[in-house]
Amino acid sequence: ATKNDTEYYYNFLKRVVAVVKYLSVSGLAFRGRKEILGSPHNGNFMGTLELLAEFDPFMREHIQQRELRPKPFILYLSKTVYEQIIEIMGKQVIRIITAEINSDDAKYYSIVVDSTPDLCHNDQLATDIVLMENCMKDV
């Protein structure tokens, strides 16, 4: 890949990661009924990227590339891409939490695991980690 290609996809992924972070922190669903740009039912992920494209010339140009090419053009806007980004971000969060627990500063921590079936009888597992850092440092 050329330097221009690397810079282009770096700028593109910065925007996609920002949208993934926003939707995740807000607890919003990513998918809609249709994964088609321009559809009113394309979900929060694609809808947010389309909103961004209204004001961001870089993203607007990226999305318009699809319309200009006769063959299918890979936009990297599918559920596969953001699911991989979420997985990478999740692994990094686990690495950071594990490092904090294993550090010398973490004297006390607790782990609570809860498993409950949802309405469809699928098991939903939640793990909470409470980490006490430097509680007595200033005393």
Secondary structure, 3 states (H helix, E strand, C coil): CCHHHHHHHHHHHHHHHHHHHHHHHHCCCCCCCCCCCCCCCCHHHHHHHHHHHHHCHHHHHHHHHHHHCCCCCCCCCCHHHHHHHHHHHHHHHHHHHHHHHHCCCEEEEEEEEEEEECCCCCEEEEEEEEEEECCCCCC
